[in-house]
Protein backbone atom coordinates (compact mmCIF):
# COMPACT_ATOMS: atom_id res chain seq x y z
CA UNK A 1 0.00 0.00 0.00
CA UNK A 2 1.27 3.46 -0.87
CA UNK A 3 2.42 5.65 1.98
CA UNK A 4 -0.30 8.28 2.43
CA UNK A 5 2.25 10.69 3.89
CA UNK A 6 4.25 10.49 0.66
CA UNK A 7 1.33 11.68 -1.47
CA UNK A 8 1.41 15.29 -2.58
CA UNK A 9 -1.69 17.44 -2.82
CA UNK A 10 -1.58 19.32 -6.11
CA UNK A 11 -3.94 22.23 -6.66
CA UNK A 12 -3.69 23.20 -10.31
CA UNK A 13 -6.36 24.72 -12.51
CA UNK A 14 -6.86 25.32 -16.23
CA UNK A 15 -4.09 24.20 -18.55
CA UNK A 16 -1.83 23.45 -15.55
CA UNK A 17 -4.18 20.79 -14.19
CA UNK A 18 -2.04 17.70 -13.58
CA UNK A 19 1.07 19.32 -15.09
CA UNK A 20 3.33 18.86 -12.05
CA UNK A 21 2.55 15.15 -11.74
CA UNK A 22 2.90 14.54 -15.48
CA UNK A 23 6.22 16.40 -15.59
CA UNK A 24 7.43 14.39 -12.60
CA UNK A 25 6.50 11.19 -14.41
CA UNK A 26 8.21 12.21 -17.65
CA UNK A 27 11.35 13.39 -15.85
CA UNK A 28 11.50 10.08 -13.98
CA UNK A 29 11.84 8.29 -17.32
CA UNK A 30 15.05 10.22 -17.87
CA UNK A 31 16.60 10.74 -14.46
CA UNK A 32 15.30 7.83 -12.35
CA UNK A 33 16.46 5.24 -14.86
CA UNK A 34 19.72 4.65 -16.71
CA UNK A 35 18.46 6.54 -19.75
CA UNK A 36 20.41 9.72 -18.96
CA UNK A 37 23.55 7.69 -18.33
CA UNK A 38 23.21 5.66 -21.52
CA UNK A 39 22.55 8.80 -23.58
CA UNK A 40 25.51 10.58 -22.02
CA UNK A 41 27.91 7.67 -22.56
CA UNK A 42 26.79 7.10 -26.16
CA UNK A 43 27.40 10.73 -27.08
CA UNK A 44 30.59 10.83 -25.07
CA UNK A 45 31.96 7.98 -27.20
CA UNK A 46 30.62 9.29 -30.51
CA UNK A 47 31.36 13.00 -30.25
CA UNK A 48 34.03 13.48 -27.62
CA UNK A 49 35.56 10.12 -28.45
CA UNK A 50 36.20 11.23 -32.02
CA UNK A 51 37.43 14.59 -30.76
CA UNK A 52 39.82 12.88 -28.32
CA UNK A 53 41.31 10.81 -31.15
CA UNK A 54 41.86 13.94 -33.24
CA UNK A 55 43.35 15.90 -30.35
CA UNK A 56 45.44 13.31 -28.53
CA UNK A 57 46.04 10.26 -30.76
CA UNK A 58 46.54 11.71 -34.25
CA UNK A 59 49.37 14.10 -33.17
CA UNK A 60 51.29 11.11 -31.78
CA UNK A 61 50.64 8.64 -34.59
CA UNK A 62 50.60 11.09 -37.51
CA UNK A 63 52.44 14.24 -36.37
CA UNK A 64 52.99 15.34 -39.97
CA UNK A 65 49.25 15.84 -40.62
CA UNK A 66 48.12 17.09 -37.23
CA UNK A 67 47.17 20.74 -36.86
CA UNK A 68 46.42 22.96 -33.91
CA UNK A 69 43.73 22.06 -31.41
CA UNK A 70 41.59 24.95 -32.63
CA UNK A 71 41.47 23.30 -36.06
CA UNK A 72 39.33 20.54 -34.54
CA UNK A 73 36.58 22.98 -33.55
CA UNK A 74 34.76 22.97 -36.93
CA UNK A 75 34.73 19.16 -36.98
CA UNK A 76 33.30 19.03 -33.46
CA UNK A 77 30.47 21.41 -34.31
CA UNK A 78 29.81 19.55 -37.57
CA UNK A 79 29.19 16.38 -35.55
CA UNK A 80 26.98 18.34 -33.15
CA UNK A 81 24.94 19.67 -36.07
CA UNK A 82 24.45 16.35 -37.82
CA UNK A 83 24.09 13.47 -35.36
CA UNK A 84 22.00 14.76 -32.40
CA UNK A 85 19.29 15.96 -34.77
CA UNK A 86 18.56 12.42 -35.94
CA UNK A 87 18.79 11.12 -32.38
CA UNK A 88 16.07 13.56 -31.28
CA UNK A 89 13.84 12.62 -34.22
CA UNK A 90 14.15 8.89 -33.56
CA UNK A 91 13.84 9.26 -29.80
CA UNK A 92 10.74 11.48 -29.85
CA UNK A 93 8.83 10.03 -32.81
CA UNK A 94 6.89 7.49 -30.75
CA UNK A 95 6.45 9.30 -27.45
CA UNK A 96 2.83 10.29 -28.16
CA UNK A 97 1.94 7.68 -30.78
CA UNK A 98 2.88 4.76 -28.54
CA UNK A 99 0.72 6.08 -25.72
CA UNK A 100 -2.21 6.59 -28.09
CA UNK A 101 -1.88 3.08 -29.49
CA UNK A 102 -1.48 1.40 -26.09
CA UNK A 103 -4.36 3.29 -24.53
CA UNK A 104 -2.11 4.97 -21.97
CA UNK A 105 -3.01 8.43 -23.25
CA UNK A 106 -6.73 7.69 -22.93
CA UNK A 107 -6.19 6.38 -19.40
CA UNK A 108 -4.23 9.49 -18.40
CA UNK A 109 -6.88 11.75 -19.93
CA UNK A 110 -9.51 10.06 -17.76
CA UNK A 111 -7.77 11.60 -14.74
CA UNK A 112 -8.12 15.28 -13.82
CA UNK A 113 -5.36 16.47 -16.14
CA UNK A 114 -5.45 18.88 -19.05
CA UNK A 115 -4.36 17.95 -22.53
CA UNK A 116 -2.08 20.98 -22.67
CA UNK A 117 -0.29 19.70 -19.57
CA UNK A 118 0.16 16.30 -21.27
CA UNK A 119 1.97 17.86 -24.24
CA UNK A 120 3.98 20.43 -22.29
CA UNK A 121 5.21 17.87 -19.75
CA UNK A 122 6.63 15.72 -22.54
CA UNK A 123 8.14 18.73 -24.30
CA UNK A 124 9.93 20.04 -21.22
CA UNK A 125 11.18 16.63 -20.07
CA UNK A 126 12.53 15.61 -23.48
CA UNK A 127 14.00 19.05 -24.23
CA UNK A 128 15.77 19.16 -20.87
CA UNK A 129 16.98 15.57 -21.18
CA UNK A 130 18.45 15.95 -24.67
CA UNK A 131 19.89 19.41 -24.14
CA UNK A 132 21.64 18.38 -20.92
CA UNK A 133 23.02 15.02 -22.11
CA UNK A 134 24.00 16.16 -25.61
CA UNK A 135 24.49 19.91 -25.86
CA UNK A 136 25.51 20.92 -22.35
CA UNK A 137 27.50 17.87 -21.24
CA UNK A 138 29.26 17.14 -24.53
CA UNK A 139 29.86 20.84 -25.14
CA UNK A 140 31.47 21.21 -21.72
CA UNK A 141 33.71 18.17 -22.16
CA UNK A 142 34.74 19.30 -25.65
CA UNK A 143 35.53 22.77 -24.34
CA UNK A 144 37.84 21.29 -21.71
CA UNK A 145 39.48 18.95 -24.21
CA UNK A 146 40.22 21.61 -26.82
CA UNK A 147 41.34 24.16 -24.24
CA UNK A 148 43.77 21.68 -22.66
CA UNK A 149 45.12 20.56 -26.03
CA UNK A 150 45.58 24.16 -27.17
CA UNK A 151 47.07 25.32 -23.89
CA UNK A 152 44.65 28.24 -23.68
CA UNK A 153 40.93 28.41 -22.87
CA UNK A 154 38.64 28.93 -25.81
CA UNK A 155 36.75 32.25 -25.95
CA UNK A 156 33.75 31.34 -23.82
CA UNK A 157 31.03 33.71 -25.08
CA UNK A 158 31.22 32.74 -28.79
CA UNK A 159 31.41 29.07 -27.81
CA UNK A 160 28.30 29.31 -25.65
CA UNK A 161 26.51 31.29 -28.37
CA UNK A 162 27.20 28.49 -30.86
CA UNK A 163 25.91 25.89 -28.41
CA UNK A 164 22.82 28.03 -27.91
CA UNK A 165 22.09 28.09 -31.65
CA UNK A 166 22.54 24.31 -31.78
CA UNK A 167 20.06 24.02 -28.92
CA UNK A 168 17.49 25.96 -30.94
CA UNK A 169 18.20 23.73 -33.94
CA UNK A 170 17.49 20.62 -31.85
CA UNK A 171 14.40 22.25 -30.31
CA UNK A 172 13.02 22.89 -33.79
CA UNK A 173 13.16 19.20 -34.69
CA UNK A 174 11.99 18.08 -31.24
CA UNK A 175 8.85 20.22 -31.38
CA UNK A 176 8.23 19.31 -35.03
CA UNK A 177 8.41 15.59 -34.21
CA UNK A 178 6.23 16.01 -31.13
CA UNK A 179 3.63 17.93 -33.13
CA UNK A 180 3.48 15.34 -35.91
CA UNK A 181 2.93 12.65 -33.29
CA UNK A 182 -0.39 14.30 -32.42
CA UNK A 183 -1.52 14.38 -36.06
CA UNK A 184 -0.65 10.79 -37.02
CA UNK A 185 -1.37 7.40 -35.45
CA UNK A 186 1.72 5.58 -36.77
CA UNK A 187 5.44 6.29 -36.78
CA UNK A 188 5.92 6.08 -40.54
CA UNK A 189 4.60 9.53 -41.52
CA UNK A 190 6.25 11.19 -38.52
CA UNK A 191 9.63 9.67 -39.28
CA UNK A 192 9.32 10.31 -43.01
CA UNK A 193 8.40 13.97 -42.70
CA UNK A 194 10.94 14.86 -40.02
CA UNK A 195 13.83 13.07 -41.68
CA UNK A 196 12.81 14.63 -44.99
CA UNK A 197 12.97 18.10 -43.43
CA UNK A 198 16.31 17.22 -41.81
CA UNK A 199 17.84 15.99 -45.06
CA UNK A 200 16.61 19.05 -46.95
CA UNK A 201 18.18 21.27 -44.30
CA UNK A 202 21.48 19.42 -44.68
CA UNK A 203 21.44 19.54 -48.49
CA UNK A 204 21.41 23.32 -48.49
CA UNK A 205 18.37 24.59 -50.37
CA UNK A 206 18.95 28.17 -49.23
CA UNK A 207 20.39 29.43 -52.56
CA UNK A 208 17.45 27.97 -54.47
CA UNK A 209 14.90 29.42 -52.07
CA UNK A 210 16.64 32.79 -52.04
CA UNK A 211 16.46 32.90 -55.83
CA UNK A 212 12.66 32.73 -55.83
CA UNK A 213 11.87 34.33 -52.44
CA UNK A 214 14.61 36.79 -51.46
CA UNK A 215 15.08 36.96 -47.71
CA UNK A 216 13.21 33.72 -46.99
CA UNK A 217 16.52 31.95 -46.39
CA UNK A 218 16.71 33.47 -42.92
CA UNK A 219 13.60 31.54 -41.91
CA UNK A 220 14.93 28.11 -42.93
CA UNK A 221 16.20 25.68 -40.26
CA UNK A 222 19.48 25.22 -42.11
CA UNK A 223 20.42 28.85 -41.48
CA UNK A 224 21.29 28.21 -37.81
CA UNK A 225 23.95 25.59 -38.64
CA UNK A 226 25.25 27.95 -41.32
CA UNK A 227 25.64 30.67 -38.69
CA UNK A 228 27.45 28.24 -36.40
CA UNK A 229 29.84 27.25 -39.18
CA UNK A 230 30.53 30.91 -39.99
CA UNK A 231 31.13 31.74 -36.35
CA UNK A 232 33.51 28.81 -35.85
CA UNK A 233 35.40 29.79 -39.00
CA UNK A 234 35.89 33.29 -37.59
CA UNK A 235 33.73 34.97 -40.22
CA UNK A 236 31.80 38.14 -39.48
CA UNK A 237 28.19 37.37 -38.61
CA UNK A 238 25.69 38.94 -41.01
CA UNK A 239 23.58 41.77 -39.57
CA UNK A 240 20.48 39.62 -40.14
CA UNK A 241 21.69 36.89 -37.73
CA UNK A 242 18.92 37.55 -35.13
CA UNK A 243 16.24 36.71 -37.71
CA UNK A 244 16.90 32.93 -37.92
CA UNK A 245 17.27 32.74 -34.13
CA UNK A 246 13.90 34.38 -33.59
CA UNK A 247 12.37 32.40 -36.46
CA UNK A 248 13.38 29.04 -34.95
CA UNK A 249 11.91 30.09 -31.61
CA UNK A 250 8.66 31.11 -33.28
CA UNK A 251 8.51 27.90 -35.32
CA UNK A 252 9.01 25.85 -32.16
CA UNK A 253 6.24 27.76 -30.39
CA UNK A 254 3.97 27.27 -33.40
CA UNK A 255 4.62 23.51 -33.43
CA UNK A 256 3.81 23.29 -29.71
CA UNK A 257 0.63 25.31 -30.18
CA UNK A 258 -0.45 23.07 -33.06
CA UNK A 259 0.33 19.95 -31.02
CA UNK A 260 -1.87 21.19 -28.17
CA UNK A 261 -4.64 22.22 -30.58
CA UNK A 262 -4.66 18.82 -32.29
CA UNK A 263 -4.40 16.80 -29.08
CA UNK A 264 -7.36 18.64 -27.60
CA UNK A 265 -9.41 17.31 -30.51
CA UNK A 266 -8.26 13.73 -30.04
CA UNK A 267 -11.13 11.39 -29.17
CA UNK A 268 -10.45 9.13 -26.22
N, C-alpha and C positions, 0 to 999 in steps of 0.2 A: 504494500500500500504506500502511496506517495506521502511524503512528509508534508502535512498541512502547513507547517511553519515555513516550508521552503517555497510555497506558492506565493506569487507576487500579484497583488491587485493592480490591474492596469485600467486606468480611466481615460480612454481616448475616444474622441468623437469625430464624425465626418470622415474624411479620407484617411485620417490617422488611426481609425479603429482597427486594432489588432496589429498595427505596424511594428511595435516594439517586440512583440512575441515572434512575429514572422521574421524580423531581422535577426533576432537571436537564433532562431532555427537555421536560417541561411548561413549566418556566420559560423555556427557550430559545424556545418559541413566542411568549412575551410580550416578552422583553427582548433577544433576539438577532435580532429582526425589527423591522419598523416598526409592529407592532401597538400597542405602548405609546404610540408617538408619535401614531398616528392616533387612538387612543382619547382621549388627552389633548387633542389639538387639537379634536376633535369636541365634547367636553364644555366646553372652554374657550370655544368659539364659542356653544354653546347656553346654558350656564348663566352663565358670567361675561360673555359677550357681552351677554346681556339685562340683566344687572346693571349693566354699564358704561353701557349706554344710559340706564337709569333714573337712575344716579348722576351722569353727566357730560353727557349730551346733553339730556335732558328739562329740567333746570334752565335751560339756555341757550335752548332753543327754546320751552318752555312754562313760564316762571318762575312764572306764576300758579297752576299746579296742582302744582308740585313741593313735596315735603315735605322733612323732614330725612333724612339718610342712614340713620339707624336705622330709619326707616319702611320701608326696602327689605328689611330682614332677614326678615320673614315671607314675602315673595315669593320670596326666595332659597331658604329652607328648603322652601317649597312645591314649587319645581322639583326640589330634591334628594330630596324624598319621592316624587314622581310619576315622573319620567323614568328615573333610573338603575335602578329596579326592573324596568321592562320591558326595558331593555338587558341586564340580567343574565339574565333569563328567555330572551330570544332568543339571547344569546351562549352559554349553557350547554346549551340544550335538546338539541343534537346531539353534544355532546362524547363521550358514551359510545355513543349509538346509531350514530353514523357509524362508529365503530371496530368495533362488532359487525357491522354490515352489510358493511363492507369486508374483514373478516377480520383486521384489524390487532390487535384484542383477542385473538383466538385465537392469533395469531403471538406476541404478547407473553407470553401465558400459557404458551406452550411453553418459554419461558426460565425460569431459576430465579428467579422473582419471585412474591411472594404477591399474592393478589387484594385483600387489604386495602391493600397498598402501592399498587396500581393506582388504587383509589378515593381514598385519602388524598393521593396526589401530585397528582391533578387538583384536588381540593378546595383544597389549600393554594395551588397555583399560580394558580388562578382567583380565589380570595378575595384573595390578595395583589395580583394584577394589577388587579382592579376597585377594591379599597379604596384603593390608591395613586393610580390615575389619576383616579378619580371623587371619592371622599370626601376623601382627604388633600390632593391637589393643588388641586382646585377649592375646597375649604374654606379652604385657606391663601390662595389668590389672592383669594377673596371677602373674607376677613378683612382683608387689606391694603387692598383697594378701599374697603370701608365705613369702615375706620378713617381712611384718608386723606381721604375725602369728609366725614366727620364732624369731623375735626380732633382726635379723641381715639381711643385704642385701645379696641376693644370689650373688655368683661370676658372674659378668656380662659377661665376655668374653666367657666362656663356654656356658652360657645360650643363648647368641646371636648366637654363632656358631651352636647350635642345632636348633634354629629357622631358620637359614640360610639353613641348610640341609633340613628342612621341606619345605621351600620355593621351593627348587629345586625339591623336591618330587612332590609338587603340580604342578609346572611348567611342569614337565614331562607329567602328565595326562592332563593338559590343552592343551598343544601343540598336544598331541596324539589325543585328542577328536576333536580339531580344524582341524587337518589334515584329519581325517576320514570323517568329514563333507564335505570336498571337493571331496571325492571319491564316496560317496553314496548320494542318493537322498531321503532317508527316515531315520528316527531316529533309527529304529530297529537294523540294523547292527552296527551303531555307538555305541549305548548303549550296545549291546551284546559284542562287542569286547573290549571296554574299561572296562566294569565291569568284564569281564573275566580276563583281564590282572590284574586288581586290586585285584580280589579274589586270583589269583595265587600268586601275590606278598605277600598277607597276609597269605597264607597257608604255605609259607616257602619251596620253591622248591630248595633252594640253595644247601643243601647237596646232593640232587639227581643230580643236574647239575654238581656240583663239582666232583662227582664220575666219570662222563663220559668226562667232559671237565674241567680239573683242571685250576683254575684261572678265569674261566668265571663267577664265582659268583660275582666278583667285578663289573661286567657290568650289573647286574640285578637291577631293580628298588627297590627290597626289601632290598638291602644292605644299602641304606641310613637310613631307619627306624632302621635297626639293629645297625648302628653306633650311632644313637641317643640314643637308649636304653642302649648301652654300656657306652656311655658318661654320661648319667644320673645316671647309676648305679655306676659310679666312676671307671670303668674298664679302663685299658690302651688301647688307640686306637692303632689298628694294623698299622704297617708302610705303609701298602698299602692303607690307608684311602683316599689319594687324588684321587685314581683311580675311585671309584664310583662317587665322586663329579664331576670330569671332564667328566666321561662317561654320567652322566645325563644331563650335559650341552650340550654335543655333540649330544645326542639323541634328545634333545629339538630343537637344531638348525637343525638337519636332518628333523624332523617332519615339521618344519616351511618351510624349503626349498621344501619339497615334496608337502606341501599344496599350495605354490605359483606355483610350476611347474604344478600341476594338475589344479588349477584354471585358469591358463593361457590358458589351452586347453578346458575350458568349452565353449560350444556354446550358445551364447545368441542372 
